[in-house]
Amino acid sequence: MRSPESPVLSISGLIKDVGPLASLDGKMLRVVSGVSLIAERGQVTALLGANGAGKTTTIECAQGLQARSGGTISLLGQDPGRAGADLRSRVGVMLQDGGLPPSARPIPLLRHIAGMYARPRSVDELVQRLGIDTFARTTVRRLSGGQKQRLALAAALIGNPEVLFLDEPSAGLDPQSRQLVFELIAELRDAGMGILLTTHLMDDAQRLADYVYIIDAGRNVAEGTVAQLLQRDPAVESGEHIRTLLFEAPPGLNLDGVLSDAISVSETRAGSYVATGPLTPQDLASLATWWAAHGVMPSSLSLEARSLEDVFLDISGKDIR
């Protein structure tokens, strides 16, 4: 559900043209074509898309880092393309490339950034929370990708912003760091911060997002909560939920007629089977009965629900761009 309060970010009909050097024929190249979205306070709004879909360009225009070619943007009630330092002090930005000075060390860098704000967050608190103390003596250029991501997040949060932009926040993170960052994002959201994140990792969005926009080739193609997007499949709308059953059993089993006609069954490799479709309890019972009648005991069995990645691939296609 969208909040009745004023959104932290509102974009309507955003257009961004680049070139002519970016185009082989010397013409301007349109990389964002009418994107519209709203990000609310106390919510994580995810902007999903494949690499090159226009996600990063959209949020850089929203921050005022790039000049838009058309459309309107309101960030905390102001036009970011015309606003001054007052607006920038209320916004935290974590860019995908970090933008951190390579010769700096983490803690002096954070203290320097904190000195630019009237009411900064505690540097010591962020250092401890994000585990920055474990690599405090290392210069930025020698940090791992995940360490740079944690430092960039701390730098984005140090000014105690009202709205936070996160561009691919889990890129390069190990599982422990990813969990730590996700927990912090959830706490910030619950404290009322508006958070806009871009990602091409559907698991991240499914876990974190309150509302999702899917962008493909610079355009909005779908939006909604994760639950609403999972309802896009026609079978789901009719009350039949698409699921995938995976099991290992002796190779070469003839399963014709065991499951309903709407279920697709294939042996992906010797002894590895996949059944996909609107699986029902009756289908599972029929399969178990057939196994019992033929003396088959599967060595493994798992049932997976339809995911946000499935929805994304249905919408944008499976071809590599």
Secondary structure, 3 states (H helix, E strand, C coil): CCCCCCCCEEEEEEEEEECCCCCCCCCCEEEEEEEEEEECCCCEEEEECCCCCCHHHHHHHHHCCCCCCEEEEEECCECCCCCCHHHHCCEEEECCCCCCCCCCCHHHHHHHHHCCCCCCCCHHHHHHHCCHHHHCCCCHHHCCHHHHHHHHHHHHHCCCCCEEEEECCCCCCCHHHHHHHHHHHHHHHHCCCEEEEEECCHHHHHHHCCEEEEEECCEEEEEECHHHHHCCCHHHHCCCCCEEEEEECCCCCCCCCCCCCCCEEEEEECCEEEEEECCCHHHHHHHHHHHHHCCCCCCEEEEEECCHHHHHHHHHCCCCC
